[in-house]
Amino acid sequence: MPAMPDSPPFDPARMAADDPPPFSIHNREGRPRFLLTCDHASHAVPRHMAGLGLAEDDLSRHIGWDIGAAEMTQHVAAELDAPAYFAGYSRLVIDCNRPLSSPTSIPELSDGTQIPANQAVSAHEAAARAESLYWPYHRQIAGALDRLIASGEIPIFVALHSFTPRMTDGEARPWHVGLLFEHDRRLVAPLRAALSALVSDICIGENEPYAIIGPTDYSIPEHGPNRGLPHIEIEVRQDLIDTPDGARLWAGRIAEALETVHHSEQPFEILTLVKHDT
Ligand SMILES: [Zn+2]
């Protein structure tokens, strides 16, 4: 199905002065013990793309971004005095946590909603979206990590996300927090212990509600394991962080747990377990 006339293709020449930048950095000069990312921070769409042909209500649902994640990440960055990198556009424009080869890099369908502007996107347009909105974000992160490693630091790479309280079929997800990792489990048990000490009835999933599998994810495999850095993806249930108070509360808990783990698990080493060709 060709793109509908009310959802123009991406054209870098039509980016406007008031379109947001492809990424933003919070606390850039913070202490680099941690480097935080928020791939799904925004539901922005370049203005000339007319909302991808979707209603604003659809873009601001969970299909467009991770509800609460950006605000939570800002608080975690502030609590830890750590730099945090935020992708500037909706995952429906191009998903910054997918390899470009993934069929959901530019999703035609998301949780049952057809995305008009993403039907039959040409290779030329997909490459333009990647060059303008995906690579600038990832190059910044990669450059920062490589400089830190070269200077002798071993930062903990932390990717922050949120997940919906229910599956598409309505089944409730019981976890408050998911700890996601690939093969390197260094941070998993210490983080579980630290969070459980802070929140008595917390339900923590390991590789729930998703598992990180190299070909389907980008940020963790590329920036964490491929550099041998200690890393974790932390997913928080959206209904816990969809208010300013909730985002601040859970950010405080996550920051305190990360601080505890950083303190107790030193020294970290570069562990090259698996090299992915992402
Ligand atoms: Zn996410």
Residues whose N, C-alpha, C, O or C-beta is under 5 A from the ligand:
A	BS01	ZN	H40 D66 H161 S162
